[in-house]
């Protein structure tokens, strides 16, 4: 009979759910086993699966906590409907009075959003109307803070967009300073598996798979369609970084949300010692500023599409299409303003 370690090595290429089923262990048990094997020097790799397990356990525990909280919330509402006081409910649920007050605020918000009057809410919650006053004030303050935060984000995005839009308008006809790029990568460890770069006329400057040193997680393979066999035929990371440095030096690299792209590039810089001499811009934030949005929007939704391909070159072209639409809208808006002024 095979040992647990031998079983694991045979199965580690499979999705986590199948590994757990075939080994007849829980996620916490497998996490403990991997930790032990690595500490004993019996397992040299396993970092990716180890991180997956940690994330999976955190998500499960978070779901369990949420479910427990929702059960408590329903118990609280039943007690409130039965006329129990805040102190009684806190005692029965084993929670502090402050926690019950937060539940009062949550229920008041839910009822208020249905359009109920305070009199009807007081009847539903079995509270005197005067006790709704602090709940109402707390809700109004939260709404105010949300509005202020949204205005700040809109203003910040608008300023960001107004800085880049005039430059982008010129670049559409005569590309010089901006390049659109997109990356695909594996996580834990973060490593590039594909990169594409185009200019604002849509000319492809770079489009290549990158040979990773780690296996591609099945989730990434499923999402992107890039298999280990495909990536094995890609360029090595040093060649990729040299080419990227050459084509981007002194320019602005622009992608849809730059946070994770910067992480992948920073990892590549550290592993190769090849730094980039360029700046970065976020096409997503430019679009948000142009549209007056405060919340982030997915690339495919910005185009009114149902999904995106998650291949680097396809996503570059989608970003370019969004920017072209934004520039066209900006032109139309300026023309309308000039026409109004002339009248």
Buried (B, 14 or more C-beta within 10 A) or exposed (E): EEEBBEBBBEBBEEBBEEBBEEBEBEBEBBBEBBBEBBEEEEBEEBBBBBEBBEEBBEEEEEEEEEEEEEEBBEBBBEBBEEEBBBEBBBEEBEBEEEBBBEBBBBBBBEBBEEEBEBEEBBEBBEBEEEEBEEBBEBBEEEEEEEEEEEEEBBEBBBEBBEEBBEBBBEBBEEBEBBBBBBBBBBBBBBBBBBBBBBBBEBEEBBBBBBBBEBBBBBEBBEEBEBBBEBBEEBBEBEBBBEBBBEBBEEBBBBBBBBEEBBBBBEBBBEBBEBEBEBEBBBBBBBBBBBBEBBEBBEBBEBBEEEEBBBBBBEBBBBBBBBBBBBBEEBEEEEEEEEEEEEE
